[in-house]
Each structure stands twice: as structure tokens, then as C-alpha cells.
Amino acid sequence: MTTSQTMSLGEATTGFSARLRAALGRRTEWRAIILLVLVVVGALIFAPTVFTAYQVTLGFVALIGLIALGLTAVILMGELDLSVASTLAVSGVVMAMVPNIFLGVTLALLTGLVIGAVNAFFVVKVGINSFIATLGMLFALRGLAFVLSDAEPVPLTDIEAGISFGMPLIGPITPRIVLFVLVFIALHVFVTRVRAGREFYAVGGNRQAAYDAGIPVSRRLFTGFMISGFVAALAGVINTLELIAADPTAGSTALLASFAAAIIGGVALTGGRGSIVGTLLGALSLGILGVGLTLAGVQVDIQQIFIGSVLFIAVITDPASLRAAAGSVVTFLQSRKSQTAV
Amino acid sequence: MTETATPRETPTRQAPSETGPSQRRAALLQWIAERGIFVFTALLIVFAAIFVDGFASTVNITDVFHRAAPIGIVAVGMTFVVISGNYLDLSVVAQVATSAVIFIGVSNLYGIPLAVGLAVLVALLYGAVNGVAVGYFKANAVIVTLATTYVGLGLLRWLSGGSIFFGPPDGPIRAMGQIRIGPLPLSMIVLIVMALVLAFVLNRTTFGFMVRCVGSNKEATRLAGVSTPRVVLGAFVITALAAMIAGFVLAAFSNTAVSTMSSGFEFRALAAIIIGGTSVFGGRGSILRTLLGVVFVSVLTNILVLSNISFGWQQIAIGALIAAAVSVDALARRAAQ
């Protein structure tokens, strides 16, 4: 948008500053950067231990960031996957139920892929809005996790594998952080460098145009939901390994934070805009916020208020939302003016 | 409580001239989407009465009424949000619990009038925050109400300390919960009155007409000179007031209130609305349908409980029913085009 405006104004588009401005105007991560700066400054003042205890902070960032990365793939196409919460729980339980650890991990990841495919089936083939389809899955899968686990945490059979998984590899780097970084790089390369991933933006930006341009929209949607399901299952596997047990009610605050991370990272819910880097920035700021609040001794209820508020602010400060609200104000002022004129 | 048909839908209902298997399938799907709930609810009740031990007893029916009433009150209110095309209001969970805790906790300290006044203020605040964000900021209703749920429940647990509030054993709230007219507890009477009032609002007032218009074609409604954000705001305020009344009823029934007492309400209310045949695409639905959906979901849950089927399976069954109902709606819509 900025590019076309600069061109129409007749300014030099070849100059360095113009190109810089155009490049910056295209970015969508502004809100994540603002939040990150606020959170870092806040943490430096109120809870500087966040940075000395960076091992904890990194672990928490990886926890909420991983699910957010998978979600981003779906949101880029203008859909949403609310079922990631329950996918995490179900795949964790599946993994803990299988005695052999390798078979367990494989089955858990497969569960994630199947759940993603079922979500995509409802959205693509049946034509249900993804908000409702995945909300139904959220509740049904939570029930499935309860049924499979008999409503109790399932202990992992291979405890040693779990303990060795929680150990740092080099310095503070645990396998969880390594996996998070790998997923980040893979998804970033996928949506910026691979053709199928680039087409996610087209599907989200204008679905009809994407059809007309010959993009296999259904297949892209299936890919997106399966990525989201797979990554949620991976998060479930990591949680199970680190806790040495699978909890059918697995953590809800972290999941709310993952939605907030993706949305504040500039990923527009209407699709077609956003980036994996933005989600990473969102996850970083929410991770620091979460750990900072914990270390500052803030109780869990108030943390929930904070993260819920961030999600609320994130969703209403979306540029499209701000434009809509501004439009309402303008209409209101105009109607006032015309009334006084009469 | 007549069936709500919106102007836009009339032409699409007319069957094209040629007939074939796909035509018959479309007709069947449309029949299920429109009339299915009436037949299925009747069949379910007959099935339960014949085959399920202990279903057709006065004690059990009263129990079903007690459990159905608060969810039904939430559902008839939330029908407005669904018909206006904004999916649902997840934050009813927080709203019902907050209202119940205020009703018992505050009236213990300052008396009932002040408690009711405070509850009304909180309900209006919920309705305003959700409605302004979804209406004026055009933000997604699922995400907005997910955020307000967490903020609301966090505030409630923080301020109430997560503790259970008991009303005095001989107080007026306790007496209210005991009122019974024939087999009907007061909560069912409240539900019936709410349903009649809201059906009148939806079918016979300009505001109700606007809600249906916004749900079926928002852009056309806006071009006709209607402030669509204000209509959406109104739908959320109605939902919030209904959730507040559901909180009163829930608190009066057990004479206790705690922040977790309404968990699962959003899911069951949505299930009732959707299974009743109100379209999640907006514009089509009725209060009568929601009431039938409440009956269906409550009777089904009761059958599952009487048959010793665990909570997990109940959750799966209702989730699958939601998926089936939405699929029928979506496929019927597609077949009609």
C-alpha cells in the first residue's frame, strides 16, 4: 500500500530512504514490537530476574510460541484452529498410553495430522466456518482426552527418556527450545521461500482470485490445518516428555497466550497478512510478560487478566478494526453535523 | 414464536425444475435442517420414556428441568448473537458465574437490591465491551469473547478469592429456589417468560427485525441506513442480561455460588442453539428452535447420565451432534444454491 502511494505522489522510488520506507510500511509486526518494548522495559523495572533466569523465560516462550507458529499457518489463510488446545491434550495422552516411546511419539504426531485433516474436511468439503468447526472439535477432543485417560493424568512408561529430554543440551538450550527454533525456521522458509507456502497468502488475501489463478485452494487449506494439528501434537509430545505424564486438562493459559502471540504478531484474522517472524516477536513478548508476572509474585488469576487483556487489545487494534471504528466515529460526526445544519 | 424467514432466503428455497438424486438429497437435507429438530426431539423423548430406566419418573423430570433452565435462559439470549451472524458469545461462562457470585455474595453483605443493581451494571458492562469490540471494531466474536472470558473469570476469581458463597439457610434466595408451581420449578417459569419476551422482541419489534437483517445481509442492511454496529451491540447486551438472569436462577437453586459453577455453559448453550436449527451463518432461526434444542440436549445428557456414560463420552456425543447439525445446515445451503 505504501509503495503505491509513494509512486502516485511521484516521489523517487529508487532512493534508499523511499525504498526503506516502502519496506517498513509493508511490515505487519509493529504491534508486536511495541508490546515487546513495553514488556522488556516493564520487566527491567519490576522483575529484572526475567533476564538472569533466561532459561526459564526461553522455555516458556517455546511453550506458547510453538503452538502459535502452527496457528499462524492457518490464520494466514483467513481461517482459525481453536482445537489446538485439545489436540495437544489428546496427542499427549495417546503418546503416554503407548509403552514404546518411539511408537508413542509417532502415533501422537499422526493423531495431530488426522485431527488437522478432519478440521480441514469440515471447512473445505462441508463448508462450515472454521471458527465453529474447530470449536466443536475443541469440545469433542477434550471429551476424547478424558475418555482415553479415564480423566486422570497418564504416567509415561519410559521415564528415563522423559528425564533425559528435559536436560539442557548446550548451556541453557533444552531440546524443547531446539525444536521450537527448528519449527520456526522450517515454517519461515516455507511461507517465504516455498511456492506452496507463498500461496497461503494468496488463499488468505482473496480466495476467489486464488482459485482463478489456478492455486489448489483446497489442498493448501488441508496443508495448513495439518501443519497446525501436527505442531500442536508436537507441543503435546514435548509437554508429556517434560512432565513425564500426560494431563488430559493440559494448560489453558498457555494456549490463550498462543492465540494472543499469533494475533499481536500482526497476523490478520481476515487472512493474507502477517509473518512467522511477527508470531515469534509476539511469543517473545508474551513469554517475557508471563514469566515476569510469575517472578514478580503476581498470582495466576491476575496473570490471566493480563494475557486476556493483551489478546483483547491485540484483536481490536488490528488495522482493519481501527479503520472500522474510525469509520463509525466519522459517520456519527457527520450525522451530528447534518442534524445541526437542518 | 413463529418460524423466522428472512427476505433473502425466499428465492433460494424454490426448487429448480429438473429432479434427480441430487435434488432429492437437497430436499432431504433441507427437510432435516428445517423440520428435523421437531421429529428428533419427539423421538428422543419417546425412546427415553420406553427404554431408559428411571427417565419417566417425577424426580428425574424435575431434575432435568432444574439443569435445563439456566442453560436454556443463556441459550435464548445468545440466540440473538447467533442470528445476528456473530457465531456466539463464549463469555457467558464468566457472566453467569459473576452474576451468581454477586447475587449471593453481595446480598449477604448489603442486601438483595444492591446485589441485583450491581449485577445489572456488570451485565451491561459485559454486553457493552463485547458489543463495541464486535460491532464497532468489527473484531471476530470468538476471539473477543474468548479474551473477555479470561479477563472476566480472572477478575472474578481474584476478587472472590475463589471461595464458595452460601446464602443464609432461611433467606429469601433460598425461598426463591424452592418455589414450585405444579411440577415446574421457578427456574422453568423464568425460562418460559424469558422465551416469550425474547420471541416477541425477535419477531415483533423493529430491533428484532434488524437483528435478522444484519444476520442475513449485513452490507444491504447498512446501505439501507441502519447502524449495524448498534444492532450487534444490542444483541450482545440482550445475551448479557439473559446470562445475568441465568446466574440468579442458578444461585437460587442451590443457594450457593462459586466461580466454577457455570463451566460448560457456553458449549451446551451453543449446542442447543445449533442443534435447534438456528443457522451459524446468521439470519435464520427462532427462540422456539432454541427451546427445542435445549430440550434435546438436556434429555440426551440425562439419558447418558442415567446410562452411566462418562463425562468424556457426553462431551464427544454433543460435539459430534454440533458437527452434524452444522454440516446439515451447510450442505443444505450449498445444495439450495
Interface residues (C-beta under 8 A of the other chain):
Chain A: L80 L82 F122 V126 G127 I128 N129 F131 I132 A133 L135 G136 M137 F139 A140 L141 R142 G143 L144 A145 F146 V147 L148 A151 T253 L256 F259 A260 I263 L269 Q299 D301 I302 Q303 Q304 I305 I307 G308 S309 L311 F312 V315 I316 D318 A320 S321 L322 A324 A325 S328 T331
Chain B: Y87 L88 A133 Y136 F137 K138 A139 N140 V142 I143 V144 L146 A147 T148 T149 Y150 V151 L153 G154 L155 R157 W158 G162 S227 P229 F267 L270 I274 V280 F281 S310 F311 G312 W313 Q314 Q315 I316 A317 I318 G319 A320 I322 A323 V326 S327 A330 L331 R333 R334
